[in-house]
């Protein structure tokens, strides 16, 4: 693991484009108990004015964490040492099936406390034209004393 | 009068739910499915993904607001771990909310409380929802 402070303020782009599928929206909705017809039924979503199925609000973790994983892989912290401390999402519009999303993430802050590291990571999920769809902020704690 | 009714929601979380969430979200961290790794990391046992707790809380907010598309923002702190036993009963998560007055942007702030038993598992959890 590198000293995370050396990565602060360096924007990192997650490789490729994340294509949002109907199947993934339905699967994620089932995993969080979301029963809204907007997440299940294309006709209901279209009747509500959306192009396709609407993702549950925290589905944004899927595209936004592509950026977070990019930061964490540069840091070199093993997955099992990472604990989620905080999470926030602001949606500029709902994510819908068919969206093609790109994610940029930046390590905003790195704080070392007693051998653990508190990392604040900001991610912007955008459409292919660069229009932001969702912004996310995460605090990940990299625990000291890995087994 | 509150602009939004927020009836308390209860969710049961079992090991099966953790596996389902791991697959759906792509979060394969073994502390959410391996007792061996979880205890080696000093945890009391396998813990729920913070994002599963947040996802269930968001599902409650979505229900109160009238749809998942109405939840404009949601921010939480994961203040306490949800330990999920390797049995059929799992643990119960109770999500309650309190709506405030709409802001200048028309969005209604909802302060969310999530408890596992007596323990609050989310802190400073606030959603902003569109109600019209």
Interface residues (C-beta under 8 A of the other chain):
Chain A: X24 X27 X28 X30 X31 X32 X33 X34 X36 X38 X39 X48 X50 X54 X55 X56 X57 X58 X61 X62 X65 X79 X80 X81 X82 X83 X84 X85 X86 X87 X88 X89 X90 X91 X94 X137 X143 X145 X146 X147
Chain B: X11 X17 X20 X21 X23 X24 X25 X26 X27 X28 X29 X30 X31 X37 X40 X41 X42 X49 X50 X51 X52 X54 X55 X56 X58 X59 X61 X62 X67 X68 X69 X71 X72 X73 X74 X75 X76 X77 X78
